[in-house]
Amino acid sequence: MLRLDLRNISQARIGPNGIDWTSALEQYAPRLEAAREALWARRSDPQAFLGWIEVPEDTETLRRVLRYRGAQPWVEDLVVLGIGGSALGALAVSAALGRGPVRLHFVDNVEPEPILGLLRSLNPEKTLVNVISKSGSTAETMAAFLAFRRWLEATEDWRRHVVVTTDPTQGLLRPYAEAEGLAVFEVPPAVGGRFSVTSPVGTLPLAFAGVDLESLLAGARKANEQARGELAQNLPAQTALIHHLFAQRGLNIVVLMPYSTRLRYLPDWFVQLHDESLGKLYDREGREVRTGTTAVRAIGTTDQHAQVQLFREGPHDKLVVFVRLENPSEDLTIPAVRGLEGLDYLFGKTFFELLDAEAKATAHALAKAQQPNFTLLLEKLDAYHLGWLLQHLMWQTAYLGELWNINAFDQPGVELGKAYTYALMGRRGYEKLAEELKAEGVV
C-alpha cells in the first residue's frame, strides 16, 4: 500500500505557513476532476504523449522482454547506453531491487575516463550493450555506441552483443538495426523518455538485473486505478494539489528525500521528471509564464548531516517530500557492548527502528520550524510498491501540468542546446548556426 501522511502541511502543525486541507480539497475538486477527465480523454492521442498510462497494460511486450532475457544466459555485464530518461529510471529501480547475477553499467555521460574504464575492465565476450535512443541521433548515446561497437569487434559476432531500443519506425537507429540484424525493442511513440521506465527502455535492463517486472507493472496499474478514481482516493491528484498550493505561496523548491539507501537514485529520476516537465516559458495559450518549481535531491539519513540545517533554518521556500518505508525487508539488531553503556539507548534496538525514528524526527523538526513537509509511505520496498510510486509521481506531474495550464510532455528548452552541440561538432545542416556561434565568441 502507498499512503500519505499530510499532518505537517496543516496549520495545526506549521502555523500560518500551513493549509486547511479539507477546504483546499473542496475548493479545487472541480479543477482536479476536470484535469482527470482531460488526461484520460487525451491518453489515446499520440501527440499528447500520454502513452505511459497504458504501457503497464502491455503484457505482450513484457513477455517478449522476458523471452529475450532468457535467451541470453551468457551475459555477465550489461552496459546501458542512454541519457536522461533513457537511463535514470532503470538506474533507480536496479539500485533498489536489482539482485543480479548480471551487473548493470550505465553510460549516461561522455566523460572519456569512465568510458575507458569500462572498455578496459569488461570482457566483451560476456558483455551485452543496450543502446537506447528514440531518435538515434542523441549525440552522447551514439558517441558511446560508436566506441562500444568498435570494442565489440573483438568478439566472434559483435551483433549478438548489441540490443537496440528505439522508435518503431523512425530515426537513425531503426534502419541500422534492421540492416545489421540486431535485436530491437521499441520506445512507444507516445511515451517521452522521462516517462518510459515501464517500457522496454526500463524493463529490458531491469530484466537482466533480476527485477520482478510483473509486480513492477502491477504496481503501476494500481497507481493508474487511483488516478482514475474519485478525489478522495486519487493520491496523485492530492499530492499535485499540495505542490500547487505551496508553489502559489512562493515555495519554489521541492525536496524529494527518501529514507532509504536503496532509493538513492529515485530523486535523480524525479529531478528530471519534475524539472523537465514543469519548467516552461509558455502556457498552452502561448503566454509567457515561466512556471515551475525546482526539484532537489536529498537522502535520509545522510542529508540530515548535510542539507537539513538549511531546510530547517533557511528560507521558507521549500516543500520537503519524504519517502518512508513502513517495514524492512530484513533487519539487524544493534548489539550491547560493555564499556559503551552511554549508548544503551541503542542496545537491543534494530537499525530499522533507528532509521524510522530519524525520519519521523526530521519531519517533525521541520514542522516545528514551520517548514511544510509531507510523507509518502510505502508498506515495503518491493517491485509492486516501487512501480506504484513511480507511476504515482508521473501522474502527479501530469496533474500539475493541468493545474498550471502547461504542456508537461515536451522539452523545448533542451533543444537549442542540442542544436548548438551539433553545430560545434560540425554536423551537416548546422553550418549557419556554427557561424553564428563563432561570431558570438563561443568557438
Secondary structure, DSSP 8 states (H G I E B T S, - for coil): -EEEE-GGGBHHHHGGGSB-HHHHHHHHHHHHHHHHHHHHHHTT-GGGT-GGGTGGG-HHHHHHHHHHHHT-TT-SEEEEE--GGGTHHHHHHHHHH---SSEEEEE-S--HHHHHHHHHHS-GGGEEEEEE-SSS--HHHHHHHHHHHHHGGGSS-GGGGEEEEE-SS-SSHHHHHHHHT-EEEE--TT--GGG-TTSHHHHHHHHHTT--HHHHHHHHHHHHHHHHS-TTT-HHHHHHHHHHHHHHTT--EEEEEES-GGGTTHHHHHHHHHHHHH-EEE-TTS-EEEE--EEEE--TTGGGGTTHHHHHHS-S-EEEEEEEESS-SS--B----TT-GGGTTTTT-BHHHHHHHHHHHHHHHHHHTT--EEEEEESS-SHHHHHHHHHHHHHHHHHHHHHTTS-TT--HHHHHHHHHHHHHTT-TT-HHHHHHHHHTT--
